[in-house]
Amino acid sequence: MLSLDFSEIRNAFEFVSSGSRDENNAYVCKKTGVIYWTSTTLHLEEEVPKDLETSLDYVEVPHKNELKLGQSLALTFIDQTLPDEYNFVASLFRKRGAYRRFKDMLQYQGLLEKWYAFEEQASDDALLAWCQENEIKLIDKEQ
């Protein structure tokens, strides 16, 4: 079983999730544990294997939306903390710039730090599950 530091997986996940889907990618080599980073918008100096996207030797680090950590997580948070605002927040996500407006609303309500903690915990939980599914043993995070 492959062993990696959780911080390495988290960094790769944050890189992948920092852009839209398929803009930034990260792949974990199942044999060596090396993480390869690619981007369609950033010039990265790193050399990557040619078969990165096709070989079964690599597992692609998921985007936050693949782990339901985007809009659905925001709506779960609102449902738990401000249920009366659920329909309003859901309407925000029908327009461009929704995440900024969502955070502005949380700032106004004094809930921004609570949101960040909720989002971080949900991300960690989802990444832990993803690592288990992909037989990646984590060195510095309880499983």
Backbone hydrogen bonds, N-H to C=O, Kabsch-Sander energy under -0.5 kcal/mol:
donor,donor_aa,acceptor,acceptor_aa,energy
2,L,135,E,-1.1
4,L,137,K,-2.7
8,E,5,D,-0.7
9,I,5,D,-1.4
10,R,6,F,-3.0
11,N,7,S,-2.5
12,A,8,E,-2.1
13,F,9,I,-2.7
14,E,10,R,-2.7
15,F,11,N,-2.2
16,V,12,A,-2.6
17,S,13,F,-2.6
18,S,14,E,-0.8
18,S,15,F,-0.7
19,G,16,V,-0.9
23,E,20,S,-2.2
24,N,20,S,-0.7
25,N,38,T,-2.9
27,Y,36,Y,-2.6
28,V,59,V,-3.0
29,C,27,Y,-0.5
29,C,34,V,-2.7
30,K,28,V,-0.6
30,K,57,D,-3.4
31,K,57,D,-0.5
33,G,29,C,-2.4
36,Y,27,Y,-3.0
36,Y,34,V,-0.5
38,T,25,N,-2.9
40,T,23,E,-3.0
41,T,23,E,-0.5
44,L,42,L,-0.9
52,L,49,P,-1.2
54,T,51,D,-0.9
55,S,51,D,-3.0
58,Y,55,S,-1.1
59,V,28,V,-2.3
61,V,26,A,-3.1
66,E,63,H,-1.1
67,L,63,H,-1.0
67,L,64,K,-0.5
68,K,65,N,-1.3
69,L,64,K,-2.7
74,A,70,G,-1.9
75,L,71,Q,-2.4
76,T,72,S,-1.9
77,F,73,L,-2.6
78,I,74,A,-2.3
79,D,75,L,-2.5
80,Q,76,T,-1.7
81,T,77,F,-2.3
82,L,78,I,-2.4
85,E,82,L,-2.4
86,Y,83,P,-1.3
89,V,85,E,-2.8
90,A,86,Y,-2.8
91,S,87,N,-1.9
92,L,88,F,-1.4
93,F,89,V,-1.3
94,R,91,S,-1.4
95,K,92,L,-1.6
98,A,95,K,-0.9
101,R,97,G,-2.0
102,F,98,A,-2.9
103,K,99,Y,-2.4
104,D,100,R,-2.4
105,M,101,R,-2.4
106,L,102,F,-2.2
107,Q,103,K,-2.6
108,Y,104,D,-2.3
109,Q,105,M,-2.0
110,G,106,L,-0.7
110,G,107,Q,-1.0
111,L,106,L,-3.2
112,L,106,L,-0.7
115,W,111,L,-2.4
116,Y,112,L,-2.4
117,A,113,E,-2.1
118,F,114,K,-2.3
119,E,115,W,-3.2
120,E,116,Y,-2.4
121,Q,117,A,-2.3
122,A,118,F,-2.4
123,S,119,E,-2.4
124,D,120,E,-2.6
125,D,121,Q,-2.6
126,A,122,A,-2.4
127,L,123,S,-2.7
128,L,124,D,-2.6
129,A,125,D,-2.1
130,W,126,A,-2.4
131,C,127,L,-2.7
132,Q,128,L,-2.2
133,E,129,A,-2.5
134,N,130,W,-1.7
135,E,132,Q,-1.5
136,I,131,C,-2.9
137,K,2,L,-4.1
137,K,135,E,-0.6
139,I,4,L,-2.4
